[in-house]
Amino acid sequence: MPPTLLCDACSAAYADTVPRWRCDCGAPLNLEQKPFEVDKLEPLLPSLWRYRHALSLSDVADPVSFGEGGTRLLAWRIDKRPVMLKLEYVSPTGSFKDRGATTAVTQALSWRVPRLIEDSSGNAGAAMAAYCAYANLPCTIFAPEDAPAAKLHHIASLGAELVPVAGTRQDVANAALASADSGYYAGHGWNPFFLEGTKTFAFELAEQLGALTPAAVFFPVGNATLLLGAWLGFRQLREAKLIPRLPKVFAVQAAHCAPLAAARAGRTEALAPRDTLADGLKVQQPPRLKQILQAVEESGGEVITVPEDEILLDWRLLCNNGFFVEPTSAVVVSAFRRTEALPQEDGPVVLALTGSGMRTRPEVLAGEL
C-alpha cells in the first residue's frame, strides 16, 4: 500500500498518490512509518537504499542515487573527553543533504512532476540540483544572494535554474513558495520524503556501533532535517527493539540566529538574524519548529547556542586536525564543550559534521576573520 501523509495539527490524512508538500490547514505533513526489519536489509547495496524496506516511499524500482550514505564514524577527543565524529561532509555533493535529496527526488520522479522547486542557503540546493540533473528532472533553486559564492556556483554548474533572492533566509523561502504553482515545491524543511533519507543516519549509527547505543547526538540545526530524520530513525529502531533506549538529542544553533532558544524562552516574534559564520543555520522560521523542540524534550537533550568567536575557533581546530568542514559544522564542537560529561556506560557521544569546507567563504579560508 502507498504510504500515508499525516497532519499533527488537524489529524488530516492523505495518500501519496499526488504531489503534496503540506496539509490543507497549512501545517507540515509526516509520513506513516514502516517497521524496521533486520532480515529485509539489502546487504549488497552500498548506499542508504539498503534500508529501503523501512523507508515510507512509493514503490521504487530504480532510485535516483549516487551511492550516498555509509559515512565514516571516527573516534576523537575534545578537551580530553572521548567523542565520535560522523563524517557527513564526505558525501557525493559535500553534505548530509544527499541523504534527503536521493529520497525526495526519487519520490518526485515517481509522480512525474514537470519541475522541482527548492529554497536553500546552499547545501540542499546543490544536493537537489545534482540529483535532479542525474534524473533529467528540471529544477529551480532559490537561494540567498549573499550566500557563499562557491555554493551558488556549485548549484548553477549543475544545470539548475538559480534564482538569487535579496533579504533574509525567510524571504528566500517565501519567494520559492510564491512560485510553487510552476512545479513541485520540494523545500527540504517541509518535505517529509526528505526526512525519509536523513533518518538513515540513525540506522547507520546503529550498525556502526553494534551493541552500543549513542548516549547523545549533537546536530547543527537550521531547518533540522538531519535531527528530525535521525529522531524518526532512532524511534523506529527502538520500536523494533534493536536499541535499548533513545539517545539524547542536542540541537545546536548560532547565537546570531537562534529561533529554537527564542521559542523556548516564550518569544514568538520573528527576530531578524544577524550574520553568522554558520551560514547554513540562518533559518528564522523552521517549518517544523514544534517538532524539533518536541524531539529534543522527549529525548532529554538540550537546545544550545554558541557565539561567533567559539564557532571560528572550533572550525580552525577541526581543520587543523584534518576535518575540512564548513563553519556550520563546528557549532557541535562548541556545544559539546558546554555540556557536562555524560556517564560513559550510557554509550558514546556522536557529533554530526554536516558540510564540506570546500564551499566556505573565501575570507574565512584566508584567515581574514
Steps between C-alpha positions, in 0.01 A plus 500: 500500500620855435622694803261737674569867570379612842449842657567544871317832509156398368525117473440503123634206298592482132621226268828578325349441156522869403772756575436676829743690720281623787157447654198702386508661846852630427694273736787266403417138422656185640520154350352195665806298595574142399657249740876441486570133426860377510434204271392737223829692476666490159861414595648527151368851435775752591276798578225606737256321270596178678232620749232551236260262677483747790454810282143625463511566127297387203621176344835585341666273249795724411591770756686815398824431684870588499575236763447744788513393863753275670693798642789424736479511879829592669608510864651832614553708813397854589654643817610142583139381488421214259264570215411348164474700178256400224656632178191604306700759307665217306192450282456522120416874499675583827226486762245282677234654275575223249313264732180701462554589134513138388163415656328832423603500132420129461150563637451808281607302194243231576233774485634618161507862612606749229745692722633490854519825701718539809628780722838464665793686652728281287551137598146376443488692174817332378370157601161548335661645186736202470233235546260679266774524238568127532127429464461746211239687707496882457540690826501857628697589811427822693798606711616805699691737273760541778558125538862388458584541132641147481161360602317703237753402232460134595122517454522684168771269367269203546256649252234618743318827446646712782289788634693723746273681746583810704411515870476235771489124470125523559471735202663228291249241620212737432622561144516126435152449642365777277614301196382161625221482244756473218623162624527279806626687808741262670633736768700278731368670813149388406553184296434179701663291226826688565486383861468140381853532366652677799362244745750249359762691702356320805491162327868529408601602851324195640692272264833677551477496879380141522400423858544864603235771482598868492452679829449820305520641149576865422359656181547845341144627454353730236190321370611198708444246223784280625392516864135430420579221257742337744241523776252315277765237436591456866131457587460235230799312637368523856155376396671205330692438828831534316627767740431500876416871527488826307804730505488856627469745210680835510390774258780752447455847354711813457419768755452744210202297373336291770124462450490182711640677805262791437201264484607327819522838672147579386599753234291436190583812301717454191837647591722609212809278500841658511772376270675187621791286389258207522309615190322165469313578824349834400141377511264734683183293487559123470170353376532210743607704804249333732615156389865594559432614855286193564780267387753678720272494803388138457863389472615690809738707286552875479494799270844663505610828340864588439666838433695593190845499661456138611374394158810646336740346752346155476482515121876564500549216749318257272687615190834485676426137586409403144122548507438753222142597580305822462460719811138384536632157601725646768210604722466143631854510637429828677176358639667181619745708704204668672345174623589296802651159443243226457559166678720289270290192569209678326685470170707726272421861414474563125551833323363541147744684269252597235659704220826523305739794532540512123224761475604716797518878455843601357566756776458227763731262315754781461506560875372855469256462792 
